[in-house]
């Protein structure tokens, strides 16, 4: 979910008042948002579930018995959807740097995906079972500066590396990315590893947002082509 505009140090008269107005506008927009209202009514933890549900409607990425990893899972909306659709014979593992209230049937690991410790615990939880699907809704704390894009692309690269290590042949990766620097190279990298890559802009994504979801299906190649994905 989006968060209210971050607070900055006052830079002159009226700054605090302007900040307060901006926060009120964000809150008004948030609580009047149709997807926020629907999430509350339907018992979901965030409006982001409707992005996954729309992708599911179009691409049928989730189904009974699948093994799924949900990266950047907090507050747990995507895990709620995934565990319902994979059923009792499926499995959902979730990871986030933030705490997450338990979701029945979901194994949650708290930690920074960029660090080896949480990844090792996630691999341990996987055991010898390959995954059918990797979901990545990860995003850095947004600063509103040009530095946001490379930080997000880096997380996307980590998600791809994780998928290449743990997806079964024929598996699927769904990853959030922003249009901008690094997007084309990342798209090429996905196309080197998967037979089909589809771009989705869910209706529930905010109109002003640059976010897209790339649905990469049918994993074929595990070797990284040189120069496309950083280590």
C-alpha positions, 0 to 999 in steps of 0.5 A: 500500500502507499503511505502518506507523504514523508515529513521533511524539515521546515524550509520556511513559513507555511511549510508545516501548513502545506505539509499538513494539507498534503497529508490530509489530501493523501488521507482523503484520497486513500479512504475514498479510494474504491479499492481501499473500501472493497478491501475493508469490506472483503476482509483483505489487508490492502488494496494491492490484492486487487492487482493480484486478483486482476493478474490472476483473472487474466493469466491464471498464475495460481491454482490448487497444489502450487508452491508459491513464494511471496516476496515483499509480502507485508501486510499480507494481502497477496499471501491471503489470495495465494493461500486461498487459491493454492488450497490445502495441498499447496504451500505459500512462503512469505518474506518481508523486512517488515513484520506481518500478522500471521496468515493461516496456512502461510509460513512467514519469514521476517528479514531483509531480502538483500541479506543472506540470513533471511534468504537462507531461512527461506531456502531452509523452509523450501527444503528440496521442493522447487517453487511453481510461482514467485511473486514479488511486490517488493519496493524500496522506501520511496524518496521521490528522487531519481535514486528510487528507480535503480533501487527498485530495479535492484530488487527486481534483479534479486527477485529474478535471481531467486526465481532462477535458483528455486523455480521448477522448469516451466515456473512463473515469476510475477514482479513489480517494476517501474517504467524508467532507467533499467526497465528495458534491460530487465525486460530483456533479461526476463525474455532470455529466461522465460518463453513468455513475458507479459506486461500488466497495468492493473486497473487498481494501480493508481493512475499517476503510478509508473508501476507495471507488473511483468508476468514471466511464464515458462522458465526455460534457461537458468544461466544469466546472460552477461551484462543484463542482470547485475550480481 
